[in-house]
Amino acid sequence: MTTTIEITFGARETLPALLRNQARLRGLTDAEFAKRLIVEGVERLEADNEPPSEPEKTIEDFFVRNGALYR
């Protein structure tokens, strides 16, 4: 059985371009590189059980502070 997870990015988000560029540098598709990052990230979270980012007062401030949105 195959599981599909769809991720949609807004126009202001920086991650799609970063993923695409890094995937190309490694000779991978966007999906292959994204899957690799997810697997490695989850493994690290399980290993160290630390909070993954710095909190903020609003969700938009949180995304900007943690590099997911441009100001």
TIPA-703395 format. One record per atom (N, C-alpha, C): residue in one letter; x, y, z. Coordinates in steps of 0.001 Angstrom, whole numbers, padded with zeros to 6 digits, always signed. Last residue first. Layout:
REM TIPA-703395
AXYZ;...
This chain:
REM TIPA-703395
R+009686+038339+005071;R+009023+039447+005768;R+008371+040356+004769;Y+009140+035040+003817;Y+009839+036325+003743;Y+009036+037351+004528;L+008967+031991+005716;L+008333+033095+004978;L+009277+034269+004905;A+010631+030238+007066;A+009678+029682+006121;A+008951+030730+005289;G+012420+031037+009123;G+012873+030968+007738;G+011911+030412+006715;N+011600+031506+011691;N+012200+030214+011431;N+012504+029969+009944;R+010441+034027+011517;R+011600+033822+012405;R+012338+032536+012095;V+008275+033459+009793;V+009331+034390+009392;V+010593+034134+010214;F+006744+031681+011365;F+007267+031255+010065;F+008396+032159+009589;F+006191+033354+013604;F+006869+032075+013770;F+007511+031622+012460;D+004694+035360+012409;D+005992+035693+013002;D+006841+034435+013211;E+002443+033774+011733;E+003234+034415+010683;E+004620+034797+011202;I+001475+033031+014243;I+001970+031993+013352;I+002817+032601+012232;T+002660+035143+016948;T+001710+034802+015887;T+002324+033743+014987;K+004753+034966+018869;K+003392+035303+019300;K+002343+034953+018245;E+006954+032050+018693;E+006625+033466+018484;E+005188+033693+018920;P+009635+029630+019302;P+008252+030104+019313;P+008134+031611+019057;E+011958+028007+017204;E+011754+029018+018230;E+010317+029548+018166;S+011903+024373+016766;S+012033+025762+016331;S+011790+026711+017490;P+011676+021778+017809;P+012226+021960+016474;P+012458+023407+016052;P+012827+020768+021036;P+011857+021534+020263;P+012460+021889+018898;E+014277+017422+021055;E+014346+018851+021343;E+013240+019580+020582;N+014826+014692+020719;N+013577+015113+021359;N+013598+016576+021812;D+016885+013295+019512;D+017220+014288+020538;D+016013+014873+021261;A+015639+011249+017958;A+016899+011017+018661;A+017130+012020+019790;E+013380+012314+016791;E+013224+011177+017693;E+014474+010981+018543;L+014603+014269+015232;L+013639+014640+016271;L+013464+013516+017286;R+016138+012680+013476;R+016799+013577+014435;R+015860+013972+015563;E+014083+011392+012049;E+015045+010599+012815;E+015766+011459+013859;V+012896+013591+010856;V+012133+012824+011849;V+013074+011969+012692;G+014987+014377+009119;G+014473+015272+010142;G+013725+014536+011239;E+015300+012174+007400;E+016410+012581+008263;E+015933+013478+009407;V+012715+012182+006202;V+013209+011001+006926;V+014321+011399+007899;I+012687+014744+005014;I+011682+014373+006012;I+012182+013201+006856;L+014825+014566+003189;L+014846+015542+004278;L+013870+015184+005389;R+013875+012525+001491;R+015131+012344+002222;R+015198+013294+003418;K+011611+013793+000442;K+011456+012579+001254;K+012708+012330+002086;A+012835+015863-000991;A+011923+016175+000112;A+011749+014969+001026;F+014236+014355-002927;F+014968+015166-001955;F+014094+015507-000752;E+012113+013183-004329;E+013149+012344-003695;E+013892+013119-002616;A+010720+015469-005234;A+010070+014530-004317;A+011096+013649-003599;D+012547+016657-006992;D+012078+017399-005816;D+011500+016446-004776;T+015078+014225-007858;T+013834+014949-008114;T+013465+015708-006847;L+018679+014724-007823;L+017441+014103-007350;L+016231+014877-007854;G+021230+015771-008026;G+020743+014882-009077;G+019485+014130-008699;R+021997+017651-006240;R+022241+016258-005868;R+021771+015262-006924;L+021173+020021-007357;L+022595+019865-007050;L+022959+018409-006759;R+018403+019571-007385;R+019142+019586-008646;R+020640+019390-008408;A+017849+019836-004631;A+017580+018568-005324;A+018390+018492-006609;Q+018467+022527-004201;Q+019260+021492-003542;Q+019064+020124-004201;N+016454+023761-005793;N+017876+023996-006049;N+018750+022894-005446;R+014079+022776-004560;R+014348+022536-005973;R+015839+022683-006273;L+014318+023802-001928;L+014239+022361-002186;L+014641+022040-003620;L+014283+026574-002463;L+015433+025959-001807;L+015465+024451-002050;A+011742+026863-003599;A+012930+027181-004398;A+014177+026560-003790;P+010090+026051-001373;P+010077+025354-002672;P+011313+025626-003527;L+010693+027890+000868;L+011144+026503+000835;L+011101+025842-000542;T+009567+030388+001038;T+010893+030264+000435;T+011314+028816+000204;E+006315+031691+000410;E+007182+030726+001087;E+008472+030503+000308;R+004540+033259-000947;R+005594+033932-000183;R+006583+032970+000463;A+002651+031536-002098;A+003530+032302-002981;A+004699+032939-002229;G+002511+028435-000193;G+002012+029733-000617;G+003065+030476-001426;F+002502+024958-000970;F+003210+026129-000480;F+002570+027390-001023;T+001342+021810+000032;T+001112+022978-000808;T+001779+024186-000165;I+001852+018403-000102;I+002238+019625+000589;I+002065+020785-000383;E+000445+015241+000381;E+000558+016407-000497;E+000869+017636+000341;I+001389+012011+000666;I+001211+013223+001462;I+001446+014398+000537;T+000331+008728+000187;T+000716+009989-000442;T+000420+011127+000519;T+001275+005380+000497;T+000702+006543+001150;T+001221+007789+000464;T+000550+002195-000822;T+001298+003442-000930;T+000548+004553-000225;M+000837-001178+000000;M+000000+000000+000000;M+000889+001250+000000;
